[in-house]
Amino acid sequence: MALSALTAPILAVAVVALVSFASIRLYAWRAAKDPPKTAMRRIRTALAVGLSLTGLVALFALVLADALDLTESALGALSPALADSAVGAVLTWVPTFLGVTVAVVAGYLGAYPYVREIRGLDVSAASAAGSVAKLLGAAFALLVVVVGTLNLLPAGALDTALPVVGVLAALGVVLSALQPRILGLLNDVREPTDEERDRIVGLCETAGVSPHRVGVLRLDANSVATVVFAGLPGRRHLLVTEDLLADLDDDAAAAVLASKAGRAKYYYRETKFGVVMAVSALIIAVLTGELQRATHLGSGPLALAILVLAVALPWFGRRLVFAADDYAVERVGAETYVETLETLADEYQVSYESGRLRTLVLMRPSLGRRLDRLWGRTDE
């Protein structure tokens, strides 16, 4: 492949990466002048919006620069059989994905010095960049699995919503079952020492949970004291971060565990998945015309109804967060639980307030609303 043919894709990635880095660096520099919690809230929002836009712009720029055609031609010259296979279709996208990854990582590094300073992280920029690239790689692999599975459906199956949603739901269940292994591939997960295991058992008794297995999770680039319940209900694995064991006393650690246990008890994660599937099914049904034929309504009224449903259903998810808080209060007491939430918010510079859109999308109330509600129970 001639060097001149590679110039356009390389230049496209370089320009998008530079613009993303510079714009996010400037915004983070200005945000860092605010109080720490406000600064981190603004920077997190900027990263969520800015990196999403960076990825999309980089993708379109690479497509316009003929990156896919160049890769396909190279594969065809190397092996025509490979180029025409399903593996070849995946490989065709790899250089484009790498370009998108470079641009997104560059944007993240624009804000990282200020994130590290505000949070007091002792993690190099290279390690942080590697963690972001790893997450993007996992997202690309998931996309390949989803698209590949949909391509296995019989001809015409994609013309209706039910097969598509059914396949996506089945994939969600499979990925949930494999979540402990996936986390093990993406992070350093080890068996707890005897001392750690004894402590974890005590914390589980306080929180009222009996996990299928336990492990210790190391998060180098995003140090945080938390726990993760991975896997399907009934066979959940409990992963405890090293930071929780090292930085929190038993009362605070039990409060964190009880909070996550409450969400698992009320199937908070599964509810969010169900909401996404329900709204997605309706959107697909509108796009295929099924819902119009079934209801004899136009696309406009149906779109409005879906929008109302998309706003109403997350409300139920937020109620589950309140229920999980109540469960944690029952296990460790209101005062201990509130103090733990406030301490962690101060440690990780988490703002008590969050925008309405963020609250809606994440299907959970702001920390401030949760604390206001819990303060009324501290005297019980």
C-alpha positions as CSV (number, residue, x, y, z in Angstrom):
1,M,0.0,0.0,0.0
2,A,1.5,3.3,-1.0
3,L,2.5,5.7,1.7
4,S,0.4,8.5,0.0
5,A,-2.7,6.3,0.4
6,L,-2.2,6.2,4.2
7,T,-1.8,10.0,4.5
8,A,-5.5,10.8,4.6
9,P,-6.5,8.4,7.4
10,I,-3.5,9.2,9.5
11,L,-4.0,13.0,9.0
12,A,-7.7,12.6,9.9
13,V,-7.0,10.8,13.1
14,A,-4.2,13.3,14.0
15,V,-6.5,16.3,13.4
16,V,-9.4,14.9,15.4
17,A,-7.1,13.8,18.2
18,L,-5.4,17.2,18.4
19,V,-8.7,19.1,18.4
20,S,-10.2,16.8,21.1
21,F,-7.1,17.0,23.3
22,A,-6.9,20.8,23.0
23,S,-10.6,21.5,23.5
24,I,-11.0,19.2,26.5
25,R,-7.7,20.4,28.0
26,L,-8.9,24.0,27.8
27,Y,-12.3,23.2,29.3
28,A,-10.7,21.1,32.1
29,W,-8.2,23.9,32.9
30,R,-11.1,26.4,33.3
31,A,-13.2,23.9,35.3
32,A,-10.3,23.1,37.7
33,K,-10.6,26.7,39.0
34,D,-14.0,25.8,40.6
35,P,-14.3,24.0,43.9
36,P,-13.2,20.4,43.6
37,K,-16.7,18.7,43.5
38,T,-18.0,21.3,41.0
39,A,-14.8,20.9,38.9
40,M,-15.1,17.1,38.8
41,R,-18.8,17.3,37.9
42,R,-18.0,19.6,35.0
43,I,-15.0,17.6,33.8
44,R,-17.0,14.3,34.0
45,T,-19.8,15.9,31.9
46,A,-17.2,17.2,29.4
47,L,-15.6,13.8,29.1
48,A,-18.9,12.1,28.6
49,V,-20.0,14.5,25.9
50,G,-16.6,15.3,24.4
51,L,-15.3,11.7,24.1
52,S,-18.6,10.6,22.5
53,L,-18.4,13.3,19.9
54,T,-14.7,12.6,19.4
55,G,-15.4,9.0,18.7
56,L,-18.2,9.8,16.2
57,V,-16.2,12.5,14.4
58,A,-13.1,10.2,14.2
59,L,-15.2,7.4,12.8
60,F,-16.8,9.6,10.1
61,A,-13.5,11.2,9.3
62,L,-11.8,7.8,8.8
63,V,-14.7,6.5,6.7
64,L,-14.5,9.7,4.5
65,A,-10.7,9.1,4.3
66,D,-11.3,5.7,2.8
67,A,-9.8,3.8,5.7
68,L,-12.2,0.9,5.3
69,D,-11.5,0.6,1.5
70,L,-7.8,0.7,2.1
71,T,-7.9,-2.0,4.7
72,E,-10.2,-4.2,2.5
73,S,-7.9,-3.8,-0.4
74,A,-4.9,-4.7,1.7
75,L,-6.7,-7.8,3.0
76,G,-7.7,-8.8,-0.6
77,A,-4.1,-8.5,-1.7
78,L,-3.0,-10.6,1.2
79,S,-5.7,-13.3,1.0
80,P,-8.9,-13.0,-1.1
81,A,-10.5,-15.8,0.8
82,L,-9.8,-14.0,4.1
83,A,-11.1,-10.7,2.8
84,D,-14.5,-12.4,1.8
85,S,-14.9,-14.2,5.2
86,A,-16.6,-13.1,8.4
87,V,-13.2,-12.8,10.0
88,G,-12.1,-10.5,7.2
89,A,-15.1,-8.3,7.8
90,V,-14.1,-7.8,11.4
91,L,-10.4,-7.2,10.4
92,T,-11.5,-4.6,8.0
93,W,-12.8,-2.5,10.9
94,V,-9.7,-3.0,13.2
95,P,-7.5,-0.1,11.8
96,T,-10.5,2.2,11.9
97,F,-11.3,1.2,15.4
98,L,-7.7,1.8,16.4
99,G,-7.9,5.3,14.9
100,V,-11.0,6.0,16.9
101,T,-9.3,4.7,20.0
102,V,-6.3,7.0,19.5
103,A,-8.5,10.1,19.1
104,V,-10.6,9.2,22.2
105,V,-7.6,8.5,24.3
106,A,-6.1,11.8,23.3
107,G,-9.2,13.6,24.4
108,Y,-9.2,11.8,27.7
109,L,-5.5,12.7,28.3
110,G,-6.5,16.3,27.8
111,A,-8.4,16.3,31.1
112,Y,-6.4,13.6,32.9
113,P,-3.8,15.9,34.6
114,Y,-6.6,17.9,36.3
115,V,-8.5,14.8,37.2
116,R,-5.3,13.3,38.8
117,E,-4.6,16.6,40.6
118,I,-8.2,17.0,42.0
119,R,-8.6,13.4,43.1
120,G,-5.0,13.0,44.2
121,L,-4.4,9.9,42.0
122,D,-1.0,8.3,41.9
123,V,-1.4,6.8,38.4
124,S,0.6,7.7,35.3
125,A,-1.0,9.1,32.2
126,A,0.2,6.0,30.3
127,S,-1.6,3.7,32.7
128,A,-4.8,5.7,32.5
129,A,-4.6,5.8,28.7
130,G,-4.2,2.0,28.7
131,S,-7.3,1.5,30.8
132,V,-9.4,3.7,28.4
133,A,-8.1,1.8,25.4
134,K,-8.9,-1.5,27.1
135,L,-12.5,-0.4,27.7
136,L,-12.8,0.7,24.1
137,G,-11.5,-2.6,23.0
138,A,-14.1,-4.4,25.1
139,A,-16.8,-2.2,23.5
140,F,-15.6,-3.1,20.0
141,A,-15.5,-6.8,20.8
142,L,-19.1,-6.5,22.2
143,L,-20.2,-4.7,19.0
144,V,-18.6,-7.5,16.9
145,V,-20.5,-10.1,18.9
146,V,-23.8,-8.3,18.6
147,V,-23.5,-7.6,14.8
148,G,-22.2,-11.1,14.1
149,T,-25.0,-12.7,16.0
150,L,-27.6,-10.6,14.2
151,N,-26.1,-11.6,10.9
152,L,-26.7,-15.3,11.8
153,L,-30.5,-14.7,11.8
154,P,-32.4,-16.0,8.8
155,A,-33.1,-13.7,5.9
156,G,-36.0,-11.4,6.7
157,A,-35.8,-11.8,10.5
158,L,-34.4,-8.3,10.9
159,D,-37.6,-6.9,9.4
160,T,-39.5,-7.5,12.6
161,A,-38.7,-6.3,16.2
162,L,-39.2,-9.5,18.1
163,P,-36.3,-11.6,16.7
164,V,-33.9,-8.6,17.1
165,V,-34.9,-7.9,20.6
166,G,-34.9,-11.6,21.5
167,V,-31.3,-12.0,20.3
168,L,-30.2,-8.8,22.1
169,A,-31.9,-10.0,25.3
170,A,-30.3,-13.4,25.0
171,L,-26.9,-11.8,24.5
172,G,-27.5,-9.7,27.5
173,V,-28.1,-12.8,29.6
174,V,-25.1,-14.6,28.3
175,L,-22.8,-11.5,28.9
176,S,-24.2,-11.2,32.4
177,A,-23.4,-14.8,33.1
178,L,-19.9,-14.3,31.7
179,Q,-19.4,-11.0,33.5
180,P,-17.1,-12.4,36.2
181,R,-14.8,-13.8,33.5
182,I,-14.9,-10.6,31.5
183,L,-14.0,-8.5,34.5
184,G,-11.1,-10.9,35.1
185,L,-9.8,-10.4,31.6
186,L,-10.1,-6.6,31.8
187,N,-8.8,-6.2,35.3
188,D,-6.5,-7.9,37.8
189,V,-8.7,-10.2,39.9
190,R,-7.1,-12.4,42.5
191,E,-8.2,-14.7,45.3
192,P,-8.3,-13.0,48.7
193,T,-5.8,-13.8,51.4
194,D,-7.0,-15.8,54.4
195,E,-7.1,-12.5,56.4
196,E,-9.0,-10.7,53.6
197,R,-11.4,-13.6,53.2
198,D,-12.2,-13.7,56.9
199,R,-12.9,-9.9,56.8
200,I,-15.0,-10.2,53.7
201,V,-17.1,-13.0,55.3
202,G,-17.8,-10.7,58.2
203,L,-18.8,-7.9,55.9
204,C,-21.1,-10.2,54.0
205,E,-22.8,-11.3,57.3
206,T,-23.4,-7.6,58.2
207,A,-24.7,-6.8,54.7
208,G,-26.8,-9.9,54.6
209,V,-25.4,-11.5,51.4
210,S,-24.0,-14.9,50.5
211,P,-22.1,-14.6,47.2
212,H,-21.3,-17.6,45.1
213,R,-17.6,-16.7,45.0
214,V,-15.5,-13.8,46.2
215,G,-12.4,-12.1,44.7
216,V,-10.3,-9.0,45.1
217,L,-10.3,-6.5,42.3
218,R,-7.5,-4.1,41.5
219,L,-8.3,-0.9,39.7
220,D,-5.0,0.8,39.0
221,A,-6.2,3.7,36.8
222,N,-9.4,4.5,38.7
223,S,-8.8,3.8,42.3
224,V,-12.1,3.6,44.1
225,A,-13.4,1.8,47.2
226,T,-16.4,-0.2,46.0
227,V,-17.7,-3.7,45.4
228,V,-19.1,-5.3,42.3
229,F,-21.8,-8.0,42.2
230,A,-21.1,-9.8,38.9
231,G,-23.0,-12.6,37.2
232,L,-26.6,-13.8,37.2
233,P,-28.9,-13.6,40.2
234,G,-28.4,-16.6,42.4
235,R,-24.8,-17.1,41.3
236,R,-23.4,-13.7,41.8
237,H,-19.7,-13.2,42.3
238,L,-18.6,-10.6,44.8
239,L,-15.6,-8.6,43.7
240,V,-14.1,-6.3,46.4
241,T,-11.6,-3.6,45.4
242,E,-8.3,-3.4,47.1
243,D,-9.1,0.2,48.0
244,L,-12.1,-0.8,50.0
245,L,-10.1,-3.2,52.0
246,A,-7.2,-0.8,52.5
247,D,-9.0,2.5,53.0
248,L,-12.3,1.8,54.8
249,D,-13.0,0.5,58.3
250,D,-15.4,-2.3,58.8
251,D,-18.4,0.0,59.3
252,A,-17.8,2.0,56.1
253,A,-17.0,-1.1,54.1
254,A,-20.1,-2.9,55.3
255,A,-22.1,0.2,54.3
256,V,-20.8,0.1,50.8
257,L,-21.4,-3.6,50.5
258,A,-24.9,-3.2,51.9
259,S,-25.7,-0.5,49.3
260,K,-24.6,-2.7,46.4
261,A,-26.3,-5.7,48.0
262,G,-29.6,-3.8,48.1
263,R,-29.4,-3.0,44.4
264,A,-28.7,-6.6,43.7
265,K,-31.6,-7.7,46.0
266,Y,-34.0,-5.5,44.1
267,Y,-32.6,-6.4,40.7
268,Y,-31.6,-2.8,39.8
269,R,-29.2,-3.7,37.0
270,E,-31.7,-6.2,35.5
271,T,-34.4,-3.6,35.7
272,K,-32.3,-1.1,33.8
273,F,-31.6,-3.7,31.1
274,G,-35.3,-4.4,30.9
275,V,-36.1,-0.7,30.4
276,V,-33.5,-0.4,27.6
277,M,-34.9,-3.5,25.9
278,A,-38.5,-2.4,26.2
279,V,-37.8,1.1,24.8
280,S,-35.5,-0.4,22.1
281,A,-38.2,-2.9,21.1
282,L,-40.8,-0.1,20.6
283,I,-38.3,2.0,18.6
284,I,-37.5,-0.9,16.3
285,A,-41.2,-1.7,15.9
286,V,-41.8,1.9,14.8
287,L,-38.9,1.8,12.4
288,T,-40.2,-1.5,10.8
289,G,-43.8,-0.2,10.7
290,E,-45.1,-3.1,12.9
291,L,-46.4,-0.8,15.6
292,Q,-48.2,1.4,13.1
293,R,-49.9,-1.6,11.6
294,A,-50.8,-3.0,15.0
295,T,-52.2,0.2,16.5
296,H,-53.3,2.1,13.4
297,L,-51.6,5.2,14.7
298,G,-49.1,7.4,12.9
299,S,-45.4,7.6,13.6
300,G,-45.8,11.0,15.4
301,P,-48.2,9.9,18.2
302,L,-46.2,6.7,18.6
303,A,-42.9,8.5,18.9
304,L,-44.5,10.8,21.5
305,A,-45.8,7.8,23.5
306,I,-42.4,6.1,23.4
307,L,-40.8,9.4,24.6
308,V,-43.2,9.5,27.5
309,L,-42.5,5.9,28.3
310,A,-38.8,6.4,28.1
311,V,-39.1,9.2,30.7
312,A,-41.6,7.3,33.0
313,L,-39.8,3.9,33.1
314,P,-36.5,5.3,34.5
315,W,-38.5,6.7,37.5
316,F,-39.1,3.1,38.6
317,G,-35.3,2.5,38.5
318,R,-34.8,5.5,40.7
319,R,-37.3,4.1,43.2
320,L,-35.2,0.9,43.4
321,V,-32.1,3.0,44.4
322,F,-34.2,4.4,47.3
323,A,-35.2,0.9,48.2
324,A,-31.6,-0.2,48.1
325,D,-30.7,2.7,50.4
326,D,-33.4,1.6,52.8
327,Y,-32.0,-1.9,52.8
328,A,-28.5,-0.6,53.6
329,V,-29.9,1.5,56.5
330,E,-31.5,-1.6,57.9
331,R,-28.2,-3.5,57.8
332,V,-25.8,-0.8,59.1
333,G,-27.9,2.0,60.5
334,A,-28.8,5.4,59.0
335,E,-26.0,7.4,60.5
336,T,-23.2,5.0,59.4
337,Y,-24.6,4.8,55.9
338,V,-25.0,8.6,55.5
339,E,-21.6,9.3,56.9
340,T,-20.1,6.7,54.5
341,L,-21.8,8.2,51.4
342,E,-20.6,11.7,52.4
343,T,-17.1,10.6,53.1
344,L,-16.8,8.8,49.7
345,A,-18.3,11.8,48.0
346,D,-15.7,14.0,49.5
347,E,-12.9,11.5,48.8
348,Y,-13.8,11.1,45.1
349,Q,-15.1,14.6,44.6
350,V,-18.6,13.5,43.6
351,S,-21.1,16.4,43.4
352,Y,-24.3,16.1,45.3
353,E,-26.2,17.4,42.3
354,S,-26.5,16.0,38.8
355,G,-28.4,17.2,35.7
356,R,-31.8,16.0,35.0
357,L,-30.8,14.3,31.8
358,R,-28.0,12.4,33.5
359,T,-30.3,11.4,36.3
360,L,-32.8,10.2,33.7
361,V,-30.3,8.3,31.6
362,L,-28.6,6.6,34.5
363,M,-31.9,5.8,36.2
364,R,-30.8,6.9,39.6
365,P,-31.5,10.0,41.7
366,S,-28.7,12.5,42.5
367,L,-26.6,11.9,45.6
368,G,-28.1,15.1,47.1
369,R,-31.7,13.7,46.9
370,R,-30.6,10.5,48.4
371,L,-28.9,12.2,51.3
372,D,-31.8,14.5,51.9
373,R,-34.1,11.5,52.1
374,L,-31.7,9.6,54.4
375,W,-31.0,12.5,56.8
376,G,-34.6,12.2,57.9
377,R,-33.8,8.7,59.2
378,T,-30.7,9.4,61.1
379,D,-32.6,9.8,64.3
380,E,-34.5,6.6,64.0
